[in-house]
Amino acid sequence: MAEFQFKLHNNEFVTFTNWEDIPEDFIFKHVIKFKPDLPEPEGEDGNHTHEQHEELAVWNDRLTLLMQRERRNASNM
């Protein structure tokens, strides 16, 4: 199960289990946990397929986006 946990400015924690549930205007202090549901390797050699690598890259982009938002939120305090 996916888990995305954030620390708010009032030091409370909020957890989402679905990426699509995180509002685009969600304001948080820190990303605490970034644990997406990642695909299991399906290639004949036990590795990820090309399509799975593309999906993995999307998650990297999403984490980068959250880290940028975290820095932006910190500079607005």
N, C-alpha and C positions, 0 to 999 in steps of 0.2 A: 504494500500500500504506500502511495506517495505521502510525503509529509513536508510541508513548508511552514516553518515556524519563524515568527518575527517578534522582536521586543519593541514595544511601543515607547513613546516618550515619557509616559507615566510609569514605566517599568513593568507594565503588565505584558503578558505573552498572548499571542494569537496564533492559532494553528489552522492551516488549510490542508485538506487532503486531495484537492483537485486544483490544478493550475488555473483553470478557467474561472474559479471562484475568487481569485485574488483581484480586487478592483484595480483598474489602471491608475486611479487617483489615491490609492491606499498609501497612507503616510506612516512610516515606521522608523525606528531608530537604528535597529540592527537586524540583519538576517542571521538567525540562530541555526536553523537547519534547512538544508536544501536537499531533499531526498526524493527525486522523481522515480516513477516506475520505469525502469530501464529494460529494454528487450534482452532476452536471453539469446546467446549466440545460436544461430540457426544454420550457419554455413556448413558445408560438407566436411571442412577441416576443423570444425569446432570453434570457428571465429564468427564474428558478426558479418552479415551480408552487407553489400554496398548500401542498400536501403536502410539498414539498421544504423550504419555509420552516419547517414544523413540525419536520422532521428536523434542520434546522440549529439550531433553538432547543434541541433536546435536547442537542446537543453543547456549546452554551454553558452549559447547566445542569451538564453533566458536568465541564467545566473549572472552573466555580465551585466545585463539590463538591471537586475535587482541591485547589484553592487553600485552601479552608477546612481540609481535612485537613493541608495543609502548615503552615499557621499553628498549628493545634492541636499537631502534632508538634513544632514549634519551641518552643512554650511548655512542653512536657513534658521538655525537655532539661535 
